[in-house]
Each structure stands twice: as C-alpha cells, then as structure tokens.
Amino acid sequence: MKQELQQPIKPEGMPEIRCMFPVPVYATNRDLVVEKENEKEKKEIEDIIKEGMRENILNLQTVNSRIFDTKLHNLKEFCEQHIKIFVKEIINPKEDLDFYITQSWINLSKPGHSHPKHFHNNSILSGIYYIATVEDDGVCFYDPNVKLKHFLNFESKEVIPINMSESLMSINTRDLLIFPSWLEHSVEPNPKATTNRISLSFNTFTKGTFGNHLNLNELILS
C-alpha cells in the first residue's frame, strides 16, 4: 500500500530527517472497573494455569493453547475490539477482511525466567495481554532491517530512535500490545522480579478475498 505523497523538500532551511517505514506496535490498557468481574476472571486464569503448564525453553506455557475458544470471554472481546481498530486504522484494507484469533495461551515467567527472541509463524497479527507484570517490566522489539543497517559493521556514536537496532517498551498490568507477527521480540531476565510475570498471547489470521482473478492472483479464504 502506498502512503500519501509527503511534503516536498524545502529549498532553504534546516535539513530534516524523515522516518519512511515505521513498524506499528499498538498499545492500550484495559481498566477493570468492576471488582466482581475482576475476581471472576482472576479465578478463571488460576484454574487455567492449574490445568497444566509445560516448559517452553526459558519459561512456562499453558498446555491449553486455545484458551479463547471456551474461556475468558470478556477478555477475548476486548482483544477482538482492538484487533478491529488496528486493522481499520493501520492496515486499512480495501477488501472486507474478517480477522479472527487462532490460538491463545498463557505464559508464566518465574523470577529469573526470560523469553528468547522470536516471532510468530502462521499468523498475521499477534498480541500480548499482561495479566500480571513485575517491577520495571518490559518487552524488547527488534528492528527487522538490522542486518541491512549493520552490513558495513559500523557503530553509531549515539543511539537514537532512527538508528537503534532494538527498543525496550515498558509495560504494566492490563496492557495490551498488538503488532505484526513477523516482528521479533523478547523478554530478558529481570533481576528485580520477586513475583511471577503472567501474560496471555494470541495469534490471528483472516477470512476474505485477496488479489484479483483477472491478475491470476486471487486467493479466497473462508
């Protein structure tokens, strides 16, 4: 998709730096006002964890990888609402696409645990909802163009947003992040953590028609 034509370069004046291809990371927070609903959801999350966890390299994941199919309906609706906003405001597709959550699972990181750098296969958009965070918590995202930037193997004197290869994003309890599934991310061990860090991750795909039959690139997913 082409963006709108940018303003022409000024013939005189100070030079400017333009960021041409940013990667969107959508962030919002869910404020649970109703305490009764909060306690009900908390109990359901505890029950899901008790159903079984499995080791996932440097952390734990629930055995159930389709939580939203039968559980946490209100949280699922919240995530779906913001997936729709992301699709409308950022992707802005010409086609009528129906994005839906494919898999969803809970991650549990004990003090000293971490999440190695990874991305999500077979998914278009991925999301993380933070059920319980720890002190100075964050998630690190990696520039997909870092190999091209380091082709000549030189280092910058000063790290600024336009030349950094990774960016640490602070997160808090009840934050929701949505981002392209191909965007690599990780969580480093937190030396200040004294409690468990709990998050719910999900992947998405879409139904609809892509391409055009006249161009011989039509794809119908239903």
C-alpha positions in Angstrom: 0.0 0.0 0.0 1.4 3.4 -1.0 1.3 6.2 1.5 0.1 9.7 0.8 2.6 12.0 -1.0 4.9 13.6 1.5 5.5 17.3 1.6 8.3 18.5 -0.8 11.7 19.2 0.5 12.1 22.9 1.3 14.6 24.7 -0.9 16.1 26.6 2.1 16.2 26.0 5.8 17.4 23.3 8.2 17.9 19.7 7.0 15.3 17.2 8.1 15.2 13.5 8.8 12.1 11.6 7.7 11.2 8.2 9.0 9.8 6.4 6.0 8.9 2.9 7.0 7.9 2.6 10.7 6.7 -0.7 12.2 3.4 -0.2 14.2 3.1 -1.6 17.8 -0.4 -0.9 19.0 -0.7 -0.3 22.8 -3.7 0.2 25.1 -4.8 -0.6 28.6 -7.8 -2.4 30.0 -9.1 -0.9 33.2 -11.2 -3.4 35.1 -13.5 -1.2 37.0 -16.0 -3.8 38.2 -14.3 -5.7 41.0 -16.7 -8.6 40.8 -15.7 -9.2 37.2 -12.1 -8.8 38.1 -12.3 -11.6 40.8 -14.2 -13.9 38.4 -11.6 -13.5 35.7 -8.7 -13.9 38.2 -10.2 -17.2 39.4 -10.6 -18.4 35.8 -7.0 -17.6 35.0 -5.8 -19.5 38.1 -7.9 -22.5 37.0 -6.4 -22.5 33.5 -2.9 -22.5 34.9 -3.8 -25.3 37.3 -5.0 -27.4 34.3 -1.4 -27.8 33.3 1.8 -26.0 32.2 4.6 -27.1 30.0 8.2 -25.9 29.8 9.0 -23.6 26.9 12.8 -23.2 26.8 13.1 -20.4 29.4 9.6 -20.1 30.8 6.3 -21.9 31.2 3.2 -22.1 28.9 -0.3 -23.5 29.4 -1.0 -26.9 27.8 -4.2 -25.3 26.6 -3.3 -23.3 23.5 -6.9 -22.4 22.6 -8.0 -20.6 25.7 -10.2 -18.1 24.0 -12.3 -20.9 22.4 -14.0 -21.6 25.6 -12.7 -19.3 28.4 -12.1 -15.6 29.3 -14.9 -14.4 27.0 -14.8 -10.7 28.2 -11.0 -10.5 27.7 -11.4 -12.1 24.2 -14.0 -9.4 23.3 -11.6 -6.7 24.4 -8.8 -8.1 22.3 -11.0 -8.5 19.3 -12.2 -4.9 19.6 -8.7 -3.6 19.4 -7.7 -6.0 16.6 -10.5 -4.4 14.6 -9.2 -0.9 15.3 -5.6 -2.0 14.3 -6.9 -3.4 11.0 -9.0 -0.4 10.3 -6.6 2.4 11.3 -3.2 0.8 10.3 -3.7 -1.9 7.7 -6.8 -0.2 6.2 -7.5 -3.0 3.7 -9.6 -2.4 0.5 -11.1 -5.8 0.9 -13.6 -6.8 3.5 -11.4 -9.0 5.8 -12.5 -10.8 8.9 -9.6 -11.2 11.3 -10.1 -13.8 14.0 -8.0 -15.3 16.8 -6.5 -18.7 16.0 -4.5 -19.7 19.1 -4.3 -18.2 22.6 -2.2 -19.3 25.6 -0.9 -18.1 28.9 2.8 -17.5 29.6 4.2 -17.7 33.1 7.7 -16.5 33.9 9.1 -17.0 37.4 11.9 -14.7 38.7 14.9 -15.3 36.5 12.9 -16.6 33.5 13.0 -15.0 30.1 11.6 -15.2 26.6 14.2 -15.7 23.8 14.0 -13.6 20.7 11.2 -15.0 18.4 8.4 -14.2 16.1 5.1 -15.9 15.5 4.6 -18.2 12.5 1.4 -18.8 10.6 -0.1 -15.6 11.9 -0.7 -12.1 10.6 -1.1 -10.1 13.8 -0.1 -11.2 17.3 -1.0 -9.8 20.6 0.1 -9.9 24.3 -2.2 -9.1 27.2 -0.4 -8.6 30.5 -2.2 -10.2 33.4 0.5 -9.6 36.0 3.7 -7.6 35.5 6.8 -7.1 37.7 8.8 -4.1 38.6 10.5 -2.3 35.7 8.8 -4.8 33.3 9.2 -4.5 29.5 9.3 -6.3 26.2 12.1 -5.7 23.6 11.3 -5.3 19.9 13.9 -5.7 17.2 14.4 -3.7 14.0 13.6 -6.0 11.0 16.1 -4.0 8.9 19.0 -4.5 11.4 21.0 -6.8 9.1 20.9 -4.2 6.3 21.9 -1.4 8.8 24.9 -3.5 10.0 26.1 -4.5 6.5 29.1 -2.3 6.9 29.6 -3.2 10.5 29.9 0.3 12.0 28.7 1.6 15.3 26.9 4.8 16.0 28.3 7.3 18.4 24.8 8.0 19.8 21.8 5.7 19.7 18.6 7.5 18.6 15.3 6.1 17.5 16.2 6.2 13.8 19.4 4.1 14.2 18.6 1.8 17.1 18.5 -1.9 16.4 16.2 -2.8 19.4 13.7 -0.9 21.5 12.6 -1.8 25.0 9.0 -1.0 25.7 7.7 -0.6 29.2 4.6 -2.5 30.1 2.1 -2.6 33.0 -0.6 -4.9 34.2 -3.7 -4.9 31.9 -1.7 -3.5 28.9 -2.5 -5.0 25.5 0.0 -4.9 22.6 -0.8 -5.8 19.0 1.9 -6.0 16.4 2.8 -7.7 13.1 3.5 -11.4 13.8 6.8 -11.2 11.9 8.2 -8.6 14.3 10.8 -10.2 16.5 10.6 -9.6 20.3 12.0 -11.0 23.5 12.0 -10.6 27.3 15.2 -10.5 29.2 15.6 -11.9 32.8 14.5 -9.2 35.3 16.8 -9.1 38.3 14.2 -7.0 40.3 11.4 -9.6 39.8 10.2 -11.2 43.0 6.8 -12.5 41.7 5.6 -14.3 38.7 5.0 -12.5 35.4 1.8 -13.7 33.7 0.7 -12.8 30.1 -1.7 -14.1 27.6 -0.5 -14.3 23.9 -2.6 -14.8 20.8 -2.2 -15.2 17.1 -4.6 -14.2 14.3 -5.5 -14.9 10.7 -8.2 -13.6 8.4 -11.0 -14.7 6.1 -11.8 -13.0 2.9 -10.7 -12.5 -0.7 -7.2 -11.4 -1.7 -5.9 -10.3 -5.1 -7.9 -10.3 -8.3 -9.0 -13.2 -10.6 -8.1 -11.1 -13.7 -4.5 -10.8 -12.4 -4.4 -14.6 -11.7 -3.5 -13.9 -8.0 -6.9 -14.3 -6.4 -7.0 -16.2 -3.0 -10.3 -16.9 -1.2 -10.0 -17.9 2.5 -13.3 -18.8 4.2 
